[in-house]
């Protein structure tokens, strides 16, 4: 991970706690008072500045300290220093942001989902020839600046940022961080060379995401099955193949190891990878005991290396829609949350159903669903209880039915149930708040086709493969179907590359998976 500490002076007239927390996690030493000696000055809400503050900012910029102005409105003096011609401010709408001609690395790994920001925005035009157009948006087939940098006056602008939703948006946080690095002349580190330890079913998912993520390169694959190594070469023809894990760790052509071995081996391989000087991504579940988790976290910290857990379902489309509904306040104060996965069927005939290897059903599916619970509810856990039943499937060692109850310090309760005995399924999500409730109903998707002899065939997918249908129930009895937009592309791998190349924080931390 890039260890660059920036002294950042912040002048803010609006609530921007989430943005400042992100910047602090990215390695910025944030002070909430004006300091002309800082590496950069961030002004959030430039329209509310006093004349005295404005003069101090212009003096700092004249002395060479970069000043980034965030917000749709600013004074004439600041607009002049930025080299822009002010225009009318459009009402709040979806602003489709695009990389400008001088975007540089600001646009790296920014997916389309991160460039749609709902806010008001001024139709400014570039006046001075030395103004860099970093980000733009199009109105009536004409591009207008959204983010600019003028090196001659040390003034940069990001003309979006007027609503609480924008200041809470992680995509907005990333843009601000990237702009600060841009104006300070900081550049990303060299691409990260990835080695995969194990190339089973999840291997294709990682290979596709690595290939689509700028700054990540698939360099090596280790698997005892030679056919799997050849399968990896379909994505990366020059990949080095290894049959032994120790040989992979000794290979100096990789910087990061993705551990995709069975869960009971995770801790050992993670520790050995860290000892070999490699960053590590480990499949879920993180490991099987708290003691193992603590050893891995400590080893990564002591070595100055990144350790991440592949909680990829944090970005499932239906979960993100549930999270948006809860964060928006549509349910009021949430006090009860239930999640469920399962049906009535024989468990899979693989190591997932062997409790000694997988840790059991709670570790397998529960590592995703309980991650949702802990991400959605931000209070401290007070106590946890669990029950398990073994009643039908005696040829596997996992429990047939498990239930986990989590009680938080503020009295909120959450429940996760996994069942292979659920002839009648519960909803995937059941959320209650003081002003409404939310139900996420399972969907049974299928593909219907006709056989060569004319028979109608139906291939039914597992219900867990489809996003839930979400319905918001208001206190007055009304119901609203919630939209479930497509999930973002490669969100975990983009965050991983940002963390390793520019020091940005990740949403998923090993402490959160502990």
C-alpha positions as CSV (number, residue, x, y, z in Angstrom):
1,X,0.0,0.0,0.0
2,X,1.1,3.5,-0.8
3,X,2.2,5.2,2.5
4,X,1.8,8.9,1.6
5,X,0.7,11.2,4.4
6,X,-0.9,14.4,3.3
7,X,-1.4,17.4,5.6
8,X,-4.9,18.6,4.6
9,X,-6.4,21.8,5.9
10,X,-10.3,21.7,5.6
11,X,-12.6,24.7,5.6
12,X,-16.1,23.4,5.6
13,X,-19.5,25.1,5.9
14,X,-21.6,21.9,5.4
15,X,-21.7,18.6,7.2
16,X,-19.1,16.5,5.5
17,X,-18.1,14.0,8.2
18,X,-18.2,10.9,5.9
19,X,-16.0,12.6,3.3
20,X,-13.4,13.7,6.0
21,X,-13.4,10.2,7.5
22,X,-12.7,8.7,4.1
23,X,-9.8,11.1,3.6
24,X,-8.4,10.4,7.0
25,X,-8.6,6.6,6.3
26,X,-6.7,7.4,3.0
27,X,-3.8,8.7,5.0
28,X,-4.6,12.4,5.2
29,X,-3.8,14.3,8.4
30,X,-7.0,16.4,8.4
31,X,-7.3,19.6,10.4
32,X,-10.6,21.5,10.5
33,X,-8.9,25.0,10.7
34,X,-7.2,26.9,8.0
35,X,-3.5,26.2,7.8
36,X,-1.5,27.8,5.0
37,X,1.4,25.5,5.7
38,X,-0.7,22.4,4.9
39,X,0.1,20.4,1.7
40,X,-3.3,21.3,0.4
41,X,-6.5,23.2,1.4
42,X,-9.9,21.6,0.8
43,X,-12.9,24.1,0.9
44,X,-16.3,22.4,1.2
45,X,-19.1,24.8,0.6
46,X,-17.2,27.7,-1.0
47,X,-20.3,29.9,-1.2
48,X,-20.4,30.5,2.5
49,X,-16.9,31.9,2.9
50,X,-16.3,35.3,4.5
51,X,-14.2,37.9,2.7
52,X,-11.4,37.4,5.2
53,X,-11.3,33.6,4.6
54,X,-11.5,34.1,0.9
55,X,-8.5,36.5,1.0
56,X,-6.5,33.9,3.1
57,X,-7.3,31.2,0.6
58,X,-6.2,33.3,-2.4
59,X,-3.0,34.2,-0.6
60,X,-2.2,30.5,0.2
61,X,-2.9,29.6,-3.5
62,X,-0.6,32.5,-4.6
63,X,2.1,31.0,-2.4
64,X,1.8,27.7,-4.2
65,X,-0.5,25.7,-1.8
66,X,-3.1,23.9,-3.9
67,X,-6.7,24.9,-3.0
68,X,-9.6,22.6,-4.0
69,X,-13.0,24.3,-4.0
70,X,-15.9,21.9,-3.7
71,X,-19.5,23.0,-4.4
72,X,-21.6,24.5,-7.1
73,X,-21.3,28.1,-6.1
74,X,-18.3,30.4,-5.3
75,X,-17.5,34.0,-5.3
76,X,-16.3,36.0,-8.4
77,X,-12.8,36.3,-7.0
78,X,-12.5,32.5,-6.6
79,X,-14.0,31.8,-10.0
80,X,-11.6,34.2,-11.5
81,X,-8.6,32.5,-9.8
82,X,-9.9,29.1,-11.1
83,X,-10.0,30.6,-14.7
84,X,-13.7,29.9,-15.1
85,X,-16.7,31.8,-16.4
86,X,-19.6,31.3,-14.0
87,X,-23.0,30.2,-15.3
88,X,-26.5,29.3,-14.0
89,X,-26.8,26.5,-11.5
90,X,-29.0,23.7,-12.8
91,X,-31.4,22.1,-10.3
92,X,-30.7,18.7,-8.7
93,X,-30.5,16.0,-11.3
94,X,-28.4,13.1,-12.4
95,X,-25.1,14.5,-13.6
96,X,-23.4,12.2,-16.0
97,X,-19.7,13.0,-15.3
98,X,-17.1,12.1,-18.0
99,X,-13.3,12.2,-18.0
100,X,-12.0,15.4,-19.4
101,X,-9.1,15.9,-21.8
102,X,-6.6,16.3,-18.9
103,X,-8.2,13.7,-16.5
104,X,-5.0,11.8,-16.1
105,X,-5.2,9.1,-13.3
106,X,-8.3,10.7,-11.8
107,X,-10.3,8.7,-14.3
108,X,-8.5,5.4,-13.7
109,X,-10.8,2.6,-12.4
110,X,-13.8,4.9,-12.3
111,X,-16.7,2.8,-13.6
112,X,-19.9,4.1,-15.1
113,X,-21.6,3.6,-11.8
114,X,-19.3,6.0,-10.1
115,X,-19.8,8.8,-12.6
116,X,-23.5,9.3,-12.0
117,X,-23.9,11.9,-9.2
118,X,-27.3,13.4,-8.3
119,X,-26.8,17.0,-7.4
120,X,-27.1,20.6,-8.7
121,X,-24.3,21.8,-11.0
122,X,-23.3,25.1,-12.6
123,X,-22.9,25.5,-16.3
124,X,-19.5,27.0,-16.1
125,X,-17.1,27.5,-19.0
126,X,-13.3,27.4,-19.1
127,X,-11.9,30.9,-19.9
128,X,-8.2,30.7,-19.2
129,X,-6.1,28.7,-21.6
130,X,-4.1,27.1,-18.8
131,X,-7.1,25.5,-17.1
132,X,-7.1,21.7,-17.1
133,X,-10.5,20.1,-17.7
134,X,-10.3,17.0,-15.5
135,X,-14.0,16.0,-15.5
136,X,-16.8,17.3,-17.6
137,X,-20.5,16.8,-18.2
138,X,-22.6,17.4,-21.3
139,X,-25.6,19.7,-21.6
140,X,-27.2,20.3,-25.0
141,X,-24.3,18.5,-26.7
142,X,-21.7,20.8,-25.2
143,X,-19.2,19.7,-22.5
144,X,-18.9,21.9,-19.5
145,X,-16.2,21.6,-16.7
146,X,-17.1,19.6,-13.6
147,X,-13.6,19.4,-12.1
148,X,-10.7,21.7,-13.1
149,X,-7.1,22.4,-12.1
150,X,-5.2,25.6,-12.9
151,X,-1.5,25.1,-12.0
152,X,-0.6,28.8,-12.5
153,X,-2.9,29.9,-9.7
154,X,-2.9,26.6,-7.7
155,X,-6.8,26.6,-7.7
156,X,-8.8,23.5,-8.4
157,X,-12.6,23.1,-8.5
158,X,-15.2,20.3,-8.2
159,X,-18.5,22.0,-8.9
160,X,-20.7,19.2,-7.5
161,X,-21.4,18.9,-3.8
162,X,-24.5,20.5,-2.4
163,X,-26.7,17.7,-0.9
164,X,-26.2,15.4,2.1
165,X,-26.6,12.4,-0.3
166,X,-23.6,13.6,-2.3
167,X,-21.4,14.1,0.7
168,X,-22.3,10.6,1.9
169,X,-21.6,9.0,-1.4
170,X,-18.5,6.8,-1.6
171,X,-18.1,7.7,-5.3
172,X,-17.9,11.4,-4.4
173,X,-15.3,10.6,-1.7
174,X,-13.1,8.8,-4.2
175,X,-13.4,11.7,-6.7
176,X,-12.3,14.2,-4.0
177,X,-9.3,12.0,-3.0
178,X,-8.2,11.5,-6.6
179,X,-8.4,15.3,-7.3
180,X,-6.3,16.0,-4.3
181,X,-3.7,13.6,-5.5
182,X,-3.9,15.1,-9.0
183,X,-3.3,18.7,-7.9
184,X,-0.4,17.6,-5.6
185,X,1.3,15.7,-8.5
186,X,1.0,12.3,-6.9
187,X,0.8,9.3,-9.2
188,X,-0.2,5.8,-8.8
189,X,2.3,3.1,-8.0
190,X,3.2,0.5,-10.7
191,X,0.6,-2.2,-11.6
192,X,0.1,-4.9,-9.0
193,X,1.1,-8.4,-10.2
194,X,-1.4,-11.0,-8.9
195,X,-0.8,-14.6,-8.1
196,X,-3.7,-16.9,-7.5
197,X,-3.3,-19.8,-5.0
198,X,-6.0,-22.2,-6.2
199,X,-8.0,-21.8,-9.3
200,X,-11.4,-23.4,-8.6
201,X,-14.8,-22.1,-9.5
202,X,-14.1,-18.7,-8.1
203,X,-10.9,-18.4,-10.2
204,X,-12.7,-17.4,-13.4
205,X,-14.5,-14.6,-11.5
206,X,-11.1,-13.2,-10.2
207,X,-9.4,-13.6,-13.6
208,X,-12.2,-11.7,-15.3
209,X,-12.2,-8.9,-12.7
210,X,-8.4,-8.6,-12.7
211,X,-8.3,-8.3,-16.5
212,X,-11.0,-5.6,-16.4
213,X,-9.3,-3.6,-13.6
214,X,-6.7,-1.0,-14.5
215,X,-3.6,-1.5,-12.3
216,X,-4.0,-5.2,-11.7
217,X,-2.3,-7.9,-13.8
218,X,-2.7,-11.7,-13.5
219,X,0.8,-12.9,-13.4
220,X,0.7,-16.4,-11.9
221,X,-1.6,-19.3,-11.0
222,X,-1.0,-22.2,-8.6
223,X,-3.1,-25.3,-8.9
224,X,-2.3,-29.0,-8.8
225,X,-4.7,-29.4,-11.8
226,X,-2.9,-28.5,-15.0
227,X,-6.2,-28.0,-16.8
228,X,-7.1,-25.2,-14.5
229,X,-3.8,-23.4,-15.2
230,X,-4.6,-23.6,-18.9
231,X,-8.0,-22.2,-18.2
232,X,-6.4,-19.2,-16.6
233,X,-4.3,-18.6,-19.7
234,X,-7.5,-17.9,-21.6
235,X,-7.6,-14.7,-19.7
236,X,-3.8,-14.1,-19.3
237,X,-1.8,-16.0,-21.9
238,X,1.5,-15.2,-20.3
239,X,0.6,-16.3,-16.8
240,X,3.1,-18.5,-15.0
241,X,1.9,-21.8,-13.7
242,X,2.8,-23.6,-10.5
243,X,1.7,-26.8,-9.0
244,X,3.1,-26.1,-5.5
245,X,2.1,-23.2,-3.3
246,X,5.6,-22.7,-1.9
247,X,6.9,-22.2,-5.4
248,X,4.3,-19.5,-6.0
249,X,5.2,-17.7,-2.8
250,X,8.9,-17.8,-3.8
251,X,8.2,-16.3,-7.2
252,X,9.4,-12.7,-7.3
253,X,7.1,-11.9,-10.2
254,X,4.0,-11.3,-8.0
255,X,3.1,-8.7,-5.4
256,X,-0.2,-10.0,-4.2
257,X,-1.6,-13.5,-3.5
258,X,-5.3,-14.4,-3.7
259,X,-5.9,-17.4,-1.4
260,X,-8.7,-19.5,-2.8
261,X,-8.0,-22.7,-0.9
262,X,-10.5,-24.5,1.5
263,X,-11.3,-22.4,4.6
264,X,-9.5,-24.6,7.1
265,X,-6.2,-23.7,5.3
266,X,-6.8,-20.0,4.9
267,X,-5.0,-18.8,8.0
268,X,-1.9,-20.9,7.3
269,X,-1.6,-19.7,3.7
270,X,-2.3,-16.1,4.5
271,X,0.4,-16.0,7.2
272,X,2.9,-17.7,4.8
273,X,2.1,-15.2,2.0
274,X,2.6,-12.3,4.4
275,X,5.9,-13.8,5.5
276,X,6.9,-13.9,1.9
277,X,6.3,-10.2,1.6
278,X,3.1,-10.4,-0.5
279,X,-0.2,-8.5,-0.1
280,X,-3.1,-10.9,0.4
281,X,-6.7,-11.3,-0.6
282,X,-8.4,-14.3,1.1
283,X,-11.7,-15.8,0.2
284,X,-14.5,-15.8,2.6
285,X,-14.8,-17.1,5.3
286,X,-11.8,-15.2,6.5
287,X,-10.8,-18.1,8.8
288,X,-12.3,-20.4,11.4
289,X,-11.4,-18.8,14.8
290,X,-10.9,-15.3,16.2
291,X,-7.4,-16.3,17.3
292,X,-6.5,-17.0,13.6
293,X,-8.0,-13.7,12.5
294,X,-6.0,-11.8,15.1
295,X,-2.8,-13.4,14.1
296,X,-3.3,-12.6,10.4
297,X,-4.4,-9.0,11.1
298,X,-1.3,-8.5,13.4
299,X,1.0,-10.0,10.8
300,X,-0.2,-7.8,8.0
301,X,0.0,-4.7,10.2
302,X,3.6,-5.5,11.4
303,X,4.7,-6.2,7.8
304,X,3.1,-3.1,6.4
305,X,1.1,-5.2,3.9
306,X,-2.5,-5.1,2.8
307,X,-4.8,-7.9,3.9
308,X,-8.4,-8.0,2.5
309,X,-11.3,-10.5,2.7
310,X,-13.2,-11.2,-0.5
311,X,-16.7,-10.2,0.7
312,X,-17.9,-9.7,-2.8
313,X,-21.6,-9.9,-2.0
314,X,-21.3,-6.5,-0.2
315,X,-22.1,-5.1,-3.6
316,X,-25.1,-7.4,-4.5
317,X,-27.7,-5.3,-6.2
318,X,-30.6,-6.2,-3.9
319,X,-28.5,-5.6,-0.8
320,X,-27.4,-2.2,-2.0
321,X,-31.0,-1.3,-2.6
322,X,-31.9,-2.3,0.9
323,X,-29.0,-0.3,2.2
324,X,-30.1,2.8,0.3
325,X,-33.6,2.5,1.7
326,X,-32.4,2.2,5.3
327,X,-29.8,5.0,4.9
328,X,-32.4,7.3,3.4
329,X,-34.6,7.0,6.5
330,X,-37.6,5.5,4.6
331,X,-38.1,3.0,7.3
332,X,-37.4,5.3,10.2
333,X,-35.2,3.9,12.9
334,X,-34.5,0.2,12.1
335,X,-34.8,-2.0,15.1
336,X,-35.3,-5.5,13.6
337,X,-33.6,-7.3,10.7
338,X,-33.9,-10.9,9.5
339,X,-32.0,-12.5,6.6
340,X,-32.6,-16.1,5.3
341,X,-31.1,-18.4,2.7
342,X,-32.0,-22.0,1.9
343,X,-34.7,-24.4,0.9
344,X,-35.5,-28.1,1.2
345,X,-32.7,-30.0,-0.6
346,X,-29.7,-32.1,0.0
347,X,-26.5,-30.1,0.7
348,X,-23.8,-30.0,-1.9
349,X,-21.5,-33.0,-2.1
350,X,-18.3,-31.0,-1.7
351,X,-16.1,-29.6,1.1
352,X,-18.7,-26.9,1.7
353,X,-20.8,-29.5,3.5
354,X,-17.9,-30.8,5.7
355,X,-17.9,-28.8,8.9
356,X,-14.3,-29.5,9.7
357,X,-13.2,-28.0,6.4
358,X,-15.7,-25.2,5.8
359,X,-16.5,-24.3,9.4
360,X,-20.1,-25.2,8.9
361,X,-23.1,-23.6,7.2
362,X,-22.9,-20.4,9.3
363,X,-19.3,-19.8,8.0
364,X,-20.3,-20.6,4.4
365,X,-23.4,-18.6,3.6
366,X,-23.4,-16.8,6.9
367,X,-20.1,-15.0,6.1
368,X,-22.1,-13.1,3.4
369,X,-25.3,-12.5,5.2
370,X,-23.8,-11.6,8.5
371,X,-21.5,-9.2,6.7
372,X,-24.6,-7.5,5.5
373,X,-26.0,-7.3,9.0
374,X,-22.8,-5.8,10.4
375,X,-22.5,-3.3,7.5
376,X,-26.2,-2.2,7.8
377,X,-26.3,-1.8,11.6
378,X,-23.5,0.3,12.9
379,X,-23.8,-0.2,16.7
380,X,-21.5,-2.5,18.7
381,X,-22.5,-6.1,19.1
382,X,-23.5,-6.9,22.7
383,X,-24.1,-10.6,22.5
384,X,-24.6,-13.5,20.0
385,X,-26.5,-16.7,20.3
386,X,-26.9,-19.6,17.8
387,X,-28.8,-22.9,17.5
388,X,-28.4,-25.8,15.1
389,X,-30.4,-28.9,14.1
390,X,-29.2,-32.2,12.6
391,X,-32.3,-34.1,11.6
392,X,-32.3,-35.3,7.9
393,X,-29.0,-35.1,6.0
394,X,-26.9,-37.4,8.1
395,X,-24.4,-38.1,5.3
396,X,-22.8,-34.7,5.6
397,X,-21.4,-33.1,8.8
398,X,-22.8,-29.5,8.4
399,X,-26.0,-28.8,10.4
400,X,-29.2,-29.0,8.5
401,X,-30.7,-25.8,9.9
402,X,-28.9,-23.0,11.8
403,X,-30.0,-19.7,13.3
404,X,-27.9,-16.9,14.6
405,X,-29.3,-14.0,16.7
406,X,-27.2,-10.9,17.1
407,X,-28.1,-8.3,19.8
408,X,-26.7,-4.8,19.5
409,X,-25.9,-2.4,22.3
410,X,-28.8,-0.1,21.3
411,X,-31.3,-2.9,21.6
412,X,-31.5,-3.6,17.8
413,X,-31.7,-7.3,16.9
414,X,-30.7,-9.1,13.8
415,X,-31.2,-12.8,12.8
416,X,-29.6,-15.0,10.2
417,X,-31.1,-18.4,9.3
418,X,-29.6,-21.0,6.9
419,X,-31.7,-24.1,6.2
420,X,-31.6,-27.1,4.1
421,X,-34.9,-28.2,5.6
422,X,-37.0,-25.1,4.7
423,X,-39.9,-26.4,2.6
424,X,-41.4,-23.0,3.1
425,X,-38.9,-20.3,2.6
426,X,-38.8,-17.1,4.7
427,X,-38.0,-13.8,2.8
428,X,-34.4,-13.1,2.0
429,X,-34.8,-9.8,3.8
430,X,-37.3,-8.7,6.5
431,X,-36.6,-5.3,8.0
432,X,-38.7,-3.3,10.5
433,X,-38.3,0.3,11.4
434,X,-40.3,2.9,13.3
435,X,-41.9,4.2,10.2
436,X,-42.1,1.2,7.8
437,X,-40.9,-2.2,6.9
438,X,-39.2,-3.9,3.9
439,X,-39.5,-7.4,2.5
440,X,-37.2,-9.0,0.1
441,X,-39.0,-11.9,-1.6
442,X,-37.1,-14.7,-3.3
443,X,-37.4,-14.9,-7.1
444,X,-37.4,-18.2,-9.0
445,X,-35.9,-17.6,-12.4
446,X,-35.8,-20.1,-15.3
447,X,-34.9,-20.5,-18.9
448,X,-37.5,-22.2,-21.1
449,X,-36.4,-23.9,-24.3
450,X,-37.5,-26.6,-26.7
451,X,-35.7,-29.9,-27.2
452,X,-34.7,-31.3,-30.6
453,X,-37.8,-33.5,-30.5
454,X,-40.2,-30.7,-29.5
455,X,-40.4,-31.1,-25.8
456,X,-40.6,-28.0,-23.6
457,X,-37.6,-27.8,-21.3
458,X,-37.2,-25.6,-18.2
459,X,-33.9,-25.0,-16.5
460,X,-34.6,-23.5,-13.1
461,X,-31.9,-21.5,-11.4
462,X,-31.3,-21.6,-7.6
463,X,-33.2,-18.7,-6.0
464,X,-30.0,-17.5,-4.4
465,X,-28.8,-16.6,-8.0
466,X,-31.4,-13.8,-8.5
467,X,-31.8,-10.5,-6.7
468,X,-34.8,-10.4,-4.4
469,X,-38.0,-8.4,-5.2
470,X,-38.0,-5.6,-2.7
471,X,-41.2,-4.0,-1.4
472,X,-41.3,-1.1,1.0
473,X,-44.3,-1.1,3.3
474,X,-45.2,2.3,4.8
475,X,-47.0,2.8,8.2
476,X,-50.1,3.9,6.3
477,X,-50.4,0.6,4.6
478,X,-49.1,1.7,1.2
479,X,-46.6,-0.4,-0.7
480,X,-43.8,0.6,-3.0
481,X,-41.7,-1.7,-5.2
482,X,-38.0,-0.7,-4.9
483,X,-35.9,-0.5,-8.0
484,X,-32.8,-2.8,-8.0
485,X,-30.3,-1.2,-10.4
486,X,-27.6,-3.4,-11.9
487,X,-24.6,-4.0,-9.5
488,X,-21.4,-2.0,-10.1
489,X,-18.7,-3.6,-12.2
490,X,-15.7,-5.1,-10.3
491,X,-16.2,-3.0,-7.2
492,X,-14.0,-5.1,-4.9
493,X,-11.1,-5.3,-7.4
494,X,-11.3,-1.6,-8.2
495,X,-11.1,-0.8,-4.4
496,X,-8.2,-3.2,-4.1
497,X,-6.3,-1.5,-6.8
498,X,-7.0,1.9,-5.4
499,X,-5.8,0.8,-2.0
500,X,-2.6,-0.6,-3.3
501,X,-1.8,2.1,-5.9
502,X,-3.0,5.2,-4.1
503,X,-3.6,4.4,-0.5
504,X,-7.4,4.7,-0.7
505,X,-9.3,2.8,2.1
506,X,-11.4,-0.3,1.3
507,X,-15.0,-0.8,2.3
508,X,-14.3,-4.4,3.5
509,X,-11.7,-4.7,6.2
510,X,-10.3,-7.8,7.9
511,X,-11.4,-6.3,11.3
512,X,-15.0,-6.2,9.9
513,X,-14.7,-9.9,9.0
514,X,-13.2,-10.9,12.3
